[in-house]
């Protein structure tokens, strides 16, 4: 083996390393892309979307409104019609979400989720539909809290799906 062969070998090794770094970068970027949301997709095509977020890589809070013209929530596989007994669980999650909005407001008053959060609980009634996917954690002191959730509230009268997400 001469010096020329060694130089070619080192050059090829650097090229392979560069290609591997590019592949890993592409994979990491594609894994960060939001997958299509099964609940939102199950309602069909929406006419308009307003999406607001705050946070970073792992800890974030989202609020969105999806405007539909012909969604059929009654036959949806995820959404359930709201019963009087469901208001407690819905309000527990919304209380937590709005608590995080206030926390974000204190640290990032110009955050888009803070500036655009406009949900009015008065619109929720038993003609509407909901779906909640959440996770609780019990701490060593016995206190239990919500640590991650997705809340979907579909207002049947206006055909608007409200989406609340928190992962903090």
C-alpha positions in Angstrom: 0.0 0.0 0.0 1.4 3.4 -1.0 0.6 6.9 0.1 -1.8 7.4 -2.8 -3.9 4.4 -1.7 -3.9 5.7 1.9 -5.1 9.1 0.7 -7.8 7.6 -1.4 -8.9 5.4 1.5 -9.0 8.4 3.9 -10.9 10.5 1.3 -13.5 7.7 0.8 -13.9 7.3 4.6 -14.7 11.0 4.9 -17.2 10.8 2.1 -19.0 7.9 3.7 -19.0 9.6 7.0 -20.5 12.8 5.4 -23.2 10.7 3.7 -24.1 9.0 7.0 -24.3 12.3 8.7 -26.7 13.6 6.0 -28.8 10.5 6.3 -29.1 10.8 10.0 -29.9 14.5 9.7 -32.7 13.8 7.2 -34.1 11.0 9.5 -34.1 13.2 12.5 -35.8 16.0 10.6 -38.5 13.7 9.2 -39.1 12.2 12.6 -39.9 15.7 14.0 -42.5 16.3 11.3 -46.0 16.1 12.8 -47.8 12.9 11.6 -51.3 13.3 10.3 -53.7 13.4 13.2 -56.1 10.5 13.0 -58.9 12.3 14.8 -58.7 15.4 12.6 -58.3 13.3 9.5 -61.4 11.2 10.4 -63.6 14.2 10.0 -62.6 14.7 6.4 -61.2 17.7 4.7 -61.4 21.0 6.6 -61.9 24.3 4.9 -59.6 26.4 7.1 -57.1 25.8 10.0 -55.8 28.2 12.6 -52.9 26.6 14.6 -50.9 28.3 17.4 -48.0 26.8 19.4 -45.6 27.5 22.1 -42.6 25.5 23.2 -39.7 23.6 22.0 -38.5 20.2 21.1 -40.2 18.1 23.8 -42.3 20.6 25.9 -45.0 22.4 23.9 -48.6 23.6 24.0 -50.8 23.8 21.0 -54.2 25.3 20.3 -56.0 25.0 17.0 -59.3 25.5 15.3 -60.3 23.5 12.3 -63.3 24.7 10.3 -65.4 22.1 8.5 -68.4 22.5 6.2 -69.8 18.9 6.2 -68.2 16.9 9.0 -70.3 14.1 10.4 -69.3 13.8 14.0 -72.2 11.6 14.9 -70.8 8.7 12.9 -67.1 9.4 13.8 -65.1 6.5 15.2 -63.3 8.7 17.7 -65.6 11.4 18.8 -68.3 10.8 21.4 -71.4 12.9 22.0 -71.0 15.0 25.2 -73.1 13.8 28.1 -73.7 15.9 31.3 -71.3 13.5 33.1 -68.5 14.3 30.6 -68.2 18.0 31.6 -66.1 17.2 34.7 -63.3 15.4 32.7 -63.5 18.1 30.0 -63.2 20.9 32.5 -60.3 19.2 34.3 -58.3 19.1 31.1 -59.3 22.6 30.1 -58.4 23.9 33.6 -55.0 22.4 33.2 -54.6 23.7 29.7 -55.6 27.2 30.7 -53.2 27.0 33.6 -50.4 26.3 31.2 -51.5 29.2 29.0 -51.2 31.5 32.1 -47.7 30.1 32.8 -46.6 30.7 29.3 -48.1 34.2 29.4 -45.9 35.0 32.4 -42.7 33.8 30.7 -43.5 34.5 27.0 -46.3 37.1 26.8 -45.9 37.5 23.0 -46.2 33.7 22.4 -48.7 33.0 19.6 -50.6 30.5 21.6 -51.1 33.1 24.4 -52.1 35.9 22.0 -54.5 33.7 20.0 -56.1 31.5 22.7 -59.8 32.5 22.6 -61.7 29.4 23.5 -65.0 30.1 25.3 -66.3 27.1 27.4 -69.9 28.5 27.1 -70.1 27.1 23.6 -69.8 23.5 24.8 -73.2 21.7 25.2 -74.6 18.2 24.9 -75.1 18.6 21.1 -71.3 18.6 20.7 -68.7 15.9 20.5 -65.3 15.2 22.2 -62.3 12.9 22.3 -59.6 13.0 25.0 -56.3 11.1 24.9 -54.3 11.8 28.0 -51.7 10.5 30.4 -51.4 11.1 34.1 -48.4 10.7 36.3 -48.4 9.9 40.1 -45.5 11.5 41.8 -43.6 10.1 44.8 -45.7 12.4 47.2 -48.9 10.8 45.9 -50.0 13.8 43.8 -51.4 12.9 40.4 -51.2 15.4 37.5 -51.8 15.4 33.8 -48.5 15.2 31.9 -49.7 14.9 28.3 -53.0 15.2 26.5 -54.9 15.9 23.3 -58.4 17.3 23.6 -60.7 17.5 20.7 -64.0 19.4 21.1 -66.3 19.5 18.0 -68.9 22.2 18.1 -71.7 20.7 16.1 -73.5 24.0 15.6 -70.5 25.8 14.0 -68.7 22.8 12.6 -65.5 23.8 14.3 -63.1 21.3 15.9 -61.1 22.8 18.7 -57.8 21.1 19.4 -55.8 21.5 22.7 -52.5 19.8 23.2 -50.1 19.9 26.0 -46.9 18.0 26.6 -45.1 19.6 29.5 
